[in-house]
Amino acid sequence: MSTTDTPVHVPAVAAPNQPEVTPALEELYRGFEQELLVPLWTQIGDLMPERPNSHAAPHLWRWQNLRRLAEQAGEIVPVGRGGERRAIALANPGLGGRPFATPTLWAAIQYLMPGEDAPEHRHTQHAFRFVVEGSGVWTVVGGTGDTPAGDAVPMRRGDFLPQAGWNWHAHHNATTEPMAWIDGLDIPFQYLVESQFFQFGREQISEAERITPERSRSERLWGHPGLRPLSVGDVGPGSPLLAYKWEHTDAALSDQLLLERQGYGGTVEPGHAAVRFTNPHNGSDVLPTLRAEFHRIARGAQTAPVRETGSSVYQVFDGSGTVRVGDASWSVTRGDLFVVPSWEPFSATSEAGRTDSDSGALDLFRFSDAPVFEALRLDRQEITR
């Protein structure tokens, strides 16, 4: 291989902790290049830094802008085989234009027009849907080929709908209004480790699946607090409960703050209630690679600055406030999304009231790659007061 063909380039640099630049060193480095070798002593500061140095940047996306552009896309971009979904991904400015919110997390706004269907497919990427506004779309999970009809799962404001990888799924809008929601997936992670598979399903769901039940079959079986159906043995990876309803999340957060006011604790810190969505089968995270949480911050309360390994995406579900991520600070309102890269300190101050929040608090939905970091024993957290 000639020196012009090799992708490896090892410059000899006169710098502290580097070898003296001599003709012998230059010759050695040319030999490394020919054999596609890179010496650690020239790379250690980048490959093994003292602390995480994420390529992702703290960034904020305004919901009003996302919604406006999604509406425009709804008028001119069809939903069908090939494109599959009218989904518009958040592209972190630090990641070179890739459609990745963080190095491991994908977040997108998806938009479905009245009467439209998003065709059936499946993929190894684990996914969820979170609804910040609207209702009228049903997600049909499973039910392809000779199997029974898929489970029609309603989507309404505040609902969280996990979808473990390699499950057939389609969407249909049964109303006369368009609907938008947020998709979260581990696409960047699976892309990085080269594990992804994708398969097209049916062109159309059956009439038996084009129904609009108030509750899905999964909710009727698994959606009862603390109760596991004995008719079910082992389940696949990911939660068998396909919808976590807002009324339950809201009640849990409200009760935590009420207990705190009554002097019984119950919050993670003063004025800060939080819950994690868990698998009712075994208490684990709802998806193998994604963690989902909901945080409610009472008006006037401020969370302690915390930094963690791994990255997160937040969506403001309700209310207003100020969030700080590293050196960045933004005023946020309903629907806004922002990224917290690895080891960047995050804190939030609630400025919400009854005029801009149903709960009178700042409500934040969060998802992260924490299960991956915990499984690999790479998780670390630090309060940075």
LOMIDREN-967337 format. One line per field, with one value per residue (C-alpha): residue number from 1; residue in three letters; x, y, z. Coordinates in nm, 2 decimals, padded with zeros to 4 digits. Example, Ala and Ser with C-alpha at 12.3 -4.5 7.8 and 13.67 -1.06 7.14 Angstrom:
// residues 2
pos <- [1|2]
code <- [Ala|Ser]
X <- [01.23|01.37]
Y <- [-00.45|-00.11]
Z <- [00.78|00.71]
***
This chain:
// residues 385
pos <- [1|2|3|4|5|6|7|8|9|10|11|12|13|14|15|16|17|18|19|20|21|22|23|24|25|26|27|28|29|30|31|32|33|34|35|36|37|38|39|40|41|42|43|44|45|46|47|48|49|50|51|52|53|54|55|56|57|58|59|60|61|62|63|64|65|66|67|68|69|70|71|72|73|74|75|76|77|78|79|80|81|82|83|84|85|86|87|88|89|90|91|92|93|94|95|96|97|98|99|100|101|102|103|104|105|106|107|108|109|110|111|112|113|114|115|116|117|118|119|120|121|122|123|124|125|126|127|128|129|130|131|132|133|134|135|136|137|138|139|140|141|142|143|144|145|146|147|148|149|150|151|152|153|154|155|156|157|158|159|160|161|162|163|164|165|166|167|168|169|170|171|172|173|174|175|176|177|178|179|180|181|182|183|184|185|186|187|188|189|190|191|192|193|194|195|196|197|198|199|200|201|202|203|204|205|206|207|208|209|210|211|212|213|214|215|216|217|218|219|220|221|222|223|224|225|226|227|228|229|230|231|232|233|234|235|236|237|238|239|240|241|242|243|244|245|246|247|248|249|250|251|252|253|254|255|256|257|258|259|260|261|262|263|264|265|266|267|268|269|270|271|272|273|274|275|276|277|278|279|280|281|282|283|284|285|286|287|288|289|290|291|292|293|294|295|296|297|298|299|300|301|302|303|304|305|306|307|308|309|310|311|312|313|314|315|316|317|318|319|320|321|322|323|324|325|326|327|328|329|330|331|332|333|334|335|336|337|338|339|340|341|342|343|344|345|346|347|348|349|350|351|352|353|354|355|356|357|358|359|360|361|362|363|364|365|366|367|368|369|370|371|372|373|374|375|376|377|378|379|380|381|382|383|384|385]
code <- [Met|Ser|Thr|Thr|Asp|Thr|Pro|Val|His|Val|Pro|Ala|Val|Ala|Ala|Pro|Asn|Gln|Pro|Glu|Val|Thr|Pro|Ala|Leu|Glu|Glu|Leu|Tyr|Arg|Gly|Phe|Glu|Gln|Glu|Leu|Leu|Val|Pro|Leu|Trp|Thr|Gln|Ile|Gly|Asp|Leu|Met|Pro|Glu|Arg|Pro|Asn|Ser|His|Ala|Ala|Pro|His|Leu|Trp|Arg|Trp|Gln|Asn|Leu|Arg|Arg|Leu|Ala|Glu|Gln|Ala|Gly|Glu|Ile|Val|Pro|Val|Gly|Arg|Gly|Gly|Glu|Arg|Arg|Ala|Ile|Ala|Leu|Ala|Asn|Pro|Gly|Leu|Gly|Gly|Arg|Pro|Phe|Ala|Thr|Pro|Thr|Leu|Trp|Ala|Ala|Ile|Gln|Tyr|Leu|Met|Pro|Gly|Glu|Asp|Ala|Pro|Glu|His|Arg|His|Thr|Gln|His|Ala|Phe|Arg|Phe|Val|Val|Glu|Gly|Ser|Gly|Val|Trp|Thr|Val|Val|Gly|Gly|Thr|Gly|Asp|Thr|Pro|Ala|Gly|Asp|Ala|Val|Pro|Met|Arg|Arg|Gly|Asp|Phe|Leu|Pro|Gln|Ala|Gly|Trp|Asn|Trp|His|Ala|His|His|Asn|Ala|Thr|Thr|Glu|Pro|Met|Ala|Trp|Ile|Asp|Gly|Leu|Asp|Ile|Pro|Phe|Gln|Tyr|Leu|Val|Glu|Ser|Gln|Phe|Phe|Gln|Phe|Gly|Arg|Glu|Gln|Ile|Ser|Glu|Ala|Glu|Arg|Ile|Thr|Pro|Glu|Arg|Ser|Arg|Ser|Glu|Arg|Leu|Trp|Gly|His|Pro|Gly|Leu|Arg|Pro|Leu|Ser|Val|Gly|Asp|Val|Gly|Pro|Gly|Ser|Pro|Leu|Leu|Ala|Tyr|Lys|Trp|Glu|His|Thr|Asp|Ala|Ala|Leu|Ser|Asp|Gln|Leu|Leu|Leu|Glu|Arg|Gln|Gly|Tyr|Gly|Gly|Thr|Val|Glu|Pro|Gly|His|Ala|Ala|Val|Arg|Phe|Thr|Asn|Pro|His|Asn|Gly|Ser|Asp|Val|Leu|Pro|Thr|Leu|Arg|Ala|Glu|Phe|His|Arg|Ile|Ala|Arg|Gly|Ala|Gln|Thr|Ala|Pro|Val|Arg|Glu|Thr|Gly|Ser|Ser|Val|Tyr|Gln|Val|Phe|Asp|Gly|Ser|Gly|Thr|Val|Arg|Val|Gly|Asp|Ala|Ser|Trp|Ser|Val|Thr|Arg|Gly|Asp|Leu|Phe|Val|Val|Pro|Ser|Trp|Glu|Pro|Phe|Ser|Ala|Thr|Ser|Glu|Ala|Gly|Arg|Thr|Asp|Ser|Asp|Ser|Gly|Ala|Leu|Asp|Leu|Phe|Arg|Phe|Ser|Asp|Ala|Pro|Val|Phe|Glu|Ala|Leu|Arg|Leu|Asp|Arg|Gln|Glu|Ile|Thr|Arg]
X <- [00.00|00.14|00.15|-00.12|-00.36|-00.35|-00.63|-00.40|-00.20|00.04|00.20|00.52|00.44|00.67|00.46|00.48|00.47|00.55|00.87|01.14|01.08|01.37|01.41|01.39|01.06|00.93|01.03|00.86|00.54|00.55|00.58|00.28|00.08|00.17|00.05|-00.26|-00.14|-00.19|00.02|-00.17|00.07|-00.06|-00.43|-00.47|-00.61|-00.89|-00.96|-00.91|-01.00|-01.02|-01.40|-01.66|-01.64|-01.95|-01.97|-02.34|-02.42|-02.68|-02.96|-03.33|-03.60|-03.91|-04.24|-04.41|-04.15|-04.16|-04.54|-04.55|-04.30|-04.47|-04.80|-04.63|-04.49|-04.84|-04.97|-04.69|-04.52|-04.73|-04.71|-04.66|-04.43|-04.07|-04.07|-04.29|-04.35|-04.39|-04.13|-03.89|-03.58|-03.40|-03.04|-02.80|-02.57|-02.26|-02.32|-02.24|-02.59|-02.68|-03.05|-02.95|-03.05|-02.75|-02.49|-02.74|-03.09|-03.33|-03.61|-03.86|-04.20|-04.44|-04.74|-05.05|-05.32|-05.70|-05.78|-05.42|-05.25|-04.88|-04.80|-04.70|-04.34|-04.10|-03.75|-03.50|-03.48|-03.67|-03.91|-04.19|-04.44|-04.52|-04.82|-04.79|-05.11|-05.42|-05.58|-05.74|-05.46|-05.44|-05.13|-05.19|-04.93|-04.88|-05.12|-04.95|-04.98|-05.18|-05.17|-05.47|-05.56|-05.32|-05.39|-05.53|-05.38|-05.53|-05.29|-05.40|-05.23|-04.98|-04.98|-04.66|-04.65|-04.34|-04.28|-04.01|-03.81|-03.92|-04.29|-04.51|-04.69|-04.89|-05.08|-05.42|-05.58|-05.95|-06.05|-06.10|-05.80|-05.43|-05.22|-04.86|-04.65|-04.29|-04.11|-03.81|-03.58|-03.23|-03.15|-02.81|-02.70|-02.80|-02.65|-02.32|-02.30|-02.43|-02.71|-03.02|-03.27|-03.59|-03.88|-04.18|-04.52|-04.87|-04.97|-05.29|-05.42|-05.75|-06.09|-06.09|-05.79|-05.93|-06.11|-06.10|-06.13|-06.10|-05.85|-05.62|-05.60|-05.26|-05.41|-05.69|-05.44|-05.14|-05.27|-05.37|-05.13|-04.93|-05.12|-04.96|-05.18|-05.11|-05.23|-04.91|-04.57|-04.25|-04.27|-04.03|-03.80|-03.97|-04.29|-04.61|-04.81|-04.84|-04.98|-04.91|-05.21|-05.16|-05.42|-05.21|-04.89|-05.06|-05.21|-04.87|-04.69|-04.97|-04.97|-04.59|-04.61|-04.92|-04.73|-04.44|-04.67|-04.81|-04.47|-04.43|-04.16|-04.22|-04.03|-03.67|-03.59|-03.80|-04.07|-03.95|-04.18|-04.06|-04.17|-04.01|-04.21|-04.14|-04.22|-04.51|-04.37|-04.04|-04.00|-03.72|-03.71|-03.98|-03.73|-03.39|-03.20|-03.43|-03.54|-03.85|-03.94|-04.17|-04.07|-04.30|-04.14|-04.36|-04.37|-04.07|-03.87|-03.53|-03.37|-03.01|-02.76|-02.69|-02.46|-02.46|-02.29|-02.52|-02.75|-03.11|-03.38|-03.65|-03.99|-04.18|-04.52|-04.67|-04.59|-04.29|-03.95|-03.58|-03.35|-02.98|-02.76|-02.39|-02.33|-02.66|-02.98|-03.33|-03.68|-03.90|-04.28|-04.51|-04.38|-04.02|-03.75|-03.39|-03.09|-02.86|-02.53|-02.32|-02.17|-02.32|-02.49|-02.86|-03.10|-03.45|-03.64|-04.02|-04.20|-04.53|-04.87|-05.24|-05.24|-04.99|-05.01|-05.29|-05.10|-04.96|-04.61|-04.34|-04.39|-04.10|-04.10|-03.75|-03.59|-03.24|-02.99|-02.94|-03.02|-02.72|-02.48|-02.61|-02.58|-02.22|-02.14|-02.06|-02.32|-02.21|-02.39|-02.27|-02.45|-02.25|-02.37]
Y <- [00.00|00.34|00.63|00.80|00.50|00.45|00.61|00.62|00.93|00.96|01.31|01.35|01.65|01.83|01.85|01.77|01.40|01.31|01.16|01.38|01.44|01.28|01.11|00.78|00.87|00.99|00.66|00.46|00.65|00.59|00.22|00.24|00.41|00.13|-00.14|00.05|00.10|00.39|00.43|00.50|00.77|01.00|00.94|00.88|01.23|01.17|00.81|00.81|01.16|01.24|01.28|01.21|01.46|01.41|01.51|01.59|01.95|02.08|02.20|02.31|02.25|02.47|02.27|02.55|02.53|02.15|02.14|02.40|02.21|01.88|02.04|02.15|01.80|01.66|01.86|01.76|01.44|01.12|00.83|00.50|00.22|00.33|00.64|00.44|00.72|01.10|01.13|01.43|01.36|01.59|01.64|01.74|02.02|01.84|01.52|01.62|01.64|01.28|01.24|01.16|01.36|01.21|00.94|00.67|00.83|00.91|01.15|01.26|01.43|01.21|01.35|01.16|01.32|01.24|00.89|00.81|00.48|00.43|00.09|-00.21|-00.30|-00.42|-00.35|-00.45|-00.10|-00.05|00.24|00.43|00.70|00.99|01.21|01.58|01.69|01.55|01.21|01.00|00.77|00.40|00.19|-00.17|-00.40|-00.76|-00.95|-01.03|-01.34|-01.62|-01.47|-01.32|-00.95|-00.70|-00.51|-00.16|00.08|00.43|00.73|01.03|01.33|01.23|00.86|00.67|00.37|00.15|-00.08|-00.35|-00.43|-00.69|-00.64|-00.57|-00.23|00.01|00.33|00.46|00.80|00.74|01.10|01.41|01.59|01.54|01.43|01.47|01.29|01.21|00.89|00.78|00.49|00.35|00.38|00.55|00.29|00.00|00.18|00.21|-00.15|-00.27|-00.49|-00.35|-00.54|-00.42|-00.59|-00.47|-00.60|-00.59|-00.30|-00.26|-00.37|-00.57|-00.44|-00.64|-00.43|-00.09|-00.05|00.22|00.07|00.28|00.03|-00.21|-00.58|-00.53|-00.27|-00.50|-00.78|-00.59|-00.25|-00.31|-00.18|-00.45|-00.74|-00.98|-01.22|-01.58|-01.69|-01.55|-01.71|-01.57|-01.26|-01.12|-00.83|-00.51|-00.43|-00.63|-00.33|-00.12|00.20|00.38|00.62|00.98|00.97|00.72|00.91|01.24|01.09|00.94|01.27|01.47|01.23|01.26|01.64|01.61|01.37|01.61|01.90|01.68|01.62|01.25|01.29|01.10|01.33|01.29|01.65|01.94|02.02|01.75|01.45|01.18|00.83|00.57|00.37|00.00|-00.34|-00.50|-00.84|-00.80|-00.44|-00.37|-00.07|-00.08|-00.13|-00.30|00.00|00.29|00.44|00.66|00.89|01.17|01.46|01.72|02.03|02.25|02.62|02.80|02.48|02.42|02.08|02.02|02.02|01.66|01.51|01.15|00.93|00.86|01.10|01.21|01.38|01.58|01.71|01.97|01.82|02.12|02.44|02.67|02.73|02.76|02.47|02.47|02.22|02.27|02.64|02.67|02.80|02.83|02.93|02.65|02.60|02.32|02.08|02.21|01.94|01.96|01.73|01.66|01.51|01.28|01.43|01.78|01.91|01.96|02.15|02.30|02.58|02.58|02.90|02.73|02.84|02.76|02.97|02.76|02.42|02.19|02.07|02.42|02.27|02.21|01.86|01.70|01.37|01.22|00.93|00.81|00.53|00.45|00.07|00.03|00.21|00.02|-00.32|-00.24|-00.10|00.24|00.44|00.73|01.02|01.33|01.63|01.94|02.19]
Z <- [00.00|-00.10|00.14|-00.07|-00.04|00.34|00.55|00.85|00.90|01.19|01.21|01.41|01.64|01.87|02.19|02.56|02.64|02.27|02.14|01.99|01.62|01.44|01.10|01.27|01.43|01.09|00.93|01.21|01.16|00.79|00.87|01.10|00.82|00.57|00.81|00.92|01.28|01.51|01.83|02.14|02.26|01.98|02.05|02.43|02.50|02.25|02.31|02.69|02.82|03.19|03.16|02.89|02.60|02.40|02.04|02.09|02.19|02.43|02.20|02.21|01.95|01.97|01.95|01.76|01.48|01.47|01.45|01.18|00.96|01.03|00.91|00.59|00.54|00.59|00.29|00.05|00.16|00.13|00.38|00.22|00.14|00.11|00.33|00.57|00.82|00.80|01.08|01.10|01.32|01.55|01.42|01.69|01.57|01.70|01.51|01.16|01.02|01.11|01.21|01.57|01.88|02.07|01.98|02.10|02.08|01.80|01.85|01.58|01.54|01.35|01.18|01.04|00.84|00.88|00.76|00.68|00.76|00.83|00.68|00.88|00.93|01.20|01.30|01.57|01.70|02.02|02.01|02.19|02.11|02.35|02.29|02.39|02.22|02.05|02.01|01.74|01.62|01.70|01.69|01.58|01.72|01.61|01.39|01.06|00.84|01.01|01.36|01.53|01.46|01.60|01.92|01.85|02.11|02.15|02.16|02.37|02.53|02.79|02.70|02.67|02.43|02.43|02.14|02.18|01.87|01.61|01.67|01.37|01.40|01.19|01.27|01.15|01.21|01.26|01.30|01.09|01.25|01.20|01.49|01.59|01.85|01.94|01.85|02.04|01.93|01.98|01.61|01.66|01.91|01.68|01.38|01.57|01.68|01.34|01.47|01.29|01.08|00.91|00.74|00.55|00.66|00.50|00.28|00.48|00.81|00.82|00.89|01.22|01.32|01.21|01.54|01.80|02.15|02.46|02.59|02.42|02.49|02.65|02.89|02.99|03.07|03.21|03.31|03.67|03.94|04.11|03.95|03.71|03.51|03.59|03.24|03.10|03.13|02.99|02.78|02.52|02.58|02.66|02.84|02.75|02.85|02.53|02.68|03.01|03.05|03.15|03.42|03.61|03.56|03.66|03.98|04.09|04.05|04.22|04.51|04.56|04.59|04.82|05.05|05.06|05.16|05.43|05.57|05.46|05.19|04.87|04.63|04.51|04.63|04.75|04.50|04.25|04.19|03.95|03.83|03.60|03.35|03.43|03.29|03.49|03.41|03.60|03.72|03.47|03.23|02.97|02.69|02.69|02.57|02.67|03.00|03.02|03.32|03.40|03.63|03.78|03.93|04.15|04.08|04.22|04.28|04.13|04.08|04.19|03.90|03.81|03.55|03.43|03.19|02.89|02.72|02.75|02.55|02.74|02.62|02.81|02.85|03.03|03.20|03.16|03.32|03.27|03.20|03.21|03.03|03.07|02.97|02.78|02.94|02.78|02.87|02.77|02.72|02.63|02.36|02.35|02.32|02.44|02.46|02.76|02.64|02.85|03.17|03.10|03.42|03.40|03.62|03.58|03.75|03.73|03.65|03.57|03.69|03.63|03.32|03.13|03.31|03.40|03.70|03.79|03.76|03.51|03.36|03.18|02.99|02.97|02.79|02.80|02.72|03.09|03.06|02.83|03.06|03.36|03.19|03.10|03.45|03.29|03.47|03.69|03.85|04.03|04.19|04.10|04.36]
***
